[in-house]
Amino acid sequence: MVVLLVIVLVALVAAFVLAPFRSAEGVDVVYTEDPVLAELEARKQAKYREIRDTELDHAQGKLTEPEFKRQEAELKAEAIDLLKRIDAASPAAEGSRAPGAPAD
């Protein structure tokens, strides 16, 4: 009787542990990430790092005030352009426009 109980217990533990590895029938995993959108997101993160680095360089005295303002303005303009391109490429943006509203 004890052996049967141990076997059932081991089977239950094995089923619990292996449950995440079982695949559901008829379910296919589809990755629909847009490569253009992913590339734009990566460029946005890189641009944000550049902005932070510029701010750090200014705080450490490596950039003069005029140099800092010029670089900051250029980097932020580039970041805004990237954000607009991300919005335009985003699938959610296409469905959120009001009917009859002009596209950008």
Secondary structure as a PSIPRED ss2 file (coil, helix, strand):
# PSIPRED VFORMAT (PSIPRED V4.0)

   1 M C   1.000  0.000  0.000
   2 V H   0.000  1.000  0.000
   3 V H   0.000  1.000  0.000
   4 L H   0.000  1.000  0.000
   5 L H   0.000  1.000  0.000
   6 V H   0.000  1.000  0.000
   7 I H   0.000  1.000  0.000
   8 V H   0.000  1.000  0.000
   9 L H   0.000  1.000  0.000
  10 V H   0.000  1.000  0.000
  11 A H   0.000  1.000  0.000
  12 L H   0.000  1.000  0.000
  13 V H   0.000  1.000  0.000
  14 A H   0.000  1.000  0.000
  15 A H   0.000  1.000  0.000
  16 F H   0.000  1.000  0.000
  17 V H   0.000  1.000  0.000
  18 L H   0.000  1.000  0.000
  19 A H   0.000  1.000  0.000
  20 P H   0.000  1.000  0.000
  21 F H   0.000  1.000  0.000
  22 R C   1.000  0.000  0.000
  23 S C   1.000  0.000  0.000
  24 A C   1.000  0.000  0.000
  25 E C   1.000  0.000  0.000
  26 G C   1.000  0.000  0.000
  27 V C   1.000  0.000  0.000
  28 D C   1.000  0.000  0.000
  29 V C   1.000  0.000  0.000
  30 V C   1.000  0.000  0.000
  31 Y C   1.000  0.000  0.000
  32 T C   1.000  0.000  0.000
  33 E C   1.000  0.000  0.000
  34 D C   1.000  0.000  0.000
  35 P H   0.000  1.000  0.000
  36 V H   0.000  1.000  0.000
  37 L H   0.000  1.000  0.000
  38 A H   0.000  1.000  0.000
  39 E H   0.000  1.000  0.000
  40 L H   0.000  1.000  0.000
  41 E H   0.000  1.000  0.000
  42 A H   0.000  1.000  0.000
  43 R H   0.000  1.000  0.000
  44 K H   0.000  1.000  0.000
  45 Q H   0.000  1.000  0.000
  46 A H   0.000  1.000  0.000
  47 K H   0.000  1.000  0.000
  48 Y H   0.000  1.000  0.000
  49 R H   0.000  1.000  0.000
  50 E H   0.000  1.000  0.000
  51 I H   0.000  1.000  0.000
  52 R H   0.000  1.000  0.000
  53 D H   0.000  1.000  0.000
  54 T H   0.000  1.000  0.000
  55 E H   0.000  1.000  0.000
  56 L H   0.000  1.000  0.000
  57 D H   0.000  1.000  0.000
  58 H H   0.000  1.000  0.000
  59 A H   0.000  1.000  0.000
  60 Q C   1.000  0.000  0.000
  61 G C   1.000  0.000  0.000
  62 K C   1.000  0.000  0.000
  63 L C   1.000  0.000  0.000
  64 T C   1.000  0.000  0.000
  65 E H   0.000  1.000  0.000
  66 P H   0.000  1.000  0.000
  67 E H   0.000  1.000  0.000
  68 F H   0.000  1.000  0.000
  69 K H   0.000  1.000  0.000
  70 R H   0.000  1.000  0.000
  71 Q H   0.000  1.000  0.000
  72 E H   0.000  1.000  0.000
  73 A H   0.000  1.000  0.000
  74 E H   0.000  1.000  0.000
  75 L H   0.000  1.000  0.000
  76 K H   0.000  1.000  0.000
  77 A H   0.000  1.000  0.000
  78 E H   0.000  1.000  0.000
  79 A H   0.000  1.000  0.000
  80 I H   0.000  1.000  0.000
  81 D H   0.000  1.000  0.000
  82 L H   0.000  1.000  0.000
  83 L H   0.000  1.000  0.000
  84 K H   0.000  1.000  0.000
  85 R H   0.000  1.000  0.000
  86 I H   0.000  1.000  0.000
  87 D H   0.000  1.000  0.000
  88 A H   0.000  1.000  0.000
  89 A H   0.000  1.000  0.000
  90 S C   1.000  0.000  0.000
  91 P H   0.000  1.000  0.000
  92 A H   0.000  1.000  0.000
  93 A H   0.000  1.000  0.000
  94 E H   0.000  1.000  0.000
  95 G H   0.000  1.000  0.000
  96 S H   0.000  1.000  0.000
  97 R C   1.000  0.000  0.000
  98 A C   1.000  0.000  0.000
  99 P C   1.000  0.000  0.000
 100 G C   1.000  0.000  0.000
 101 A C   1.000  0.000  0.000
 102 P C   1.000  0.000  0.000
 103 A C   1.000  0.000  0.000
 104 D C   1.000  0.000  0.000
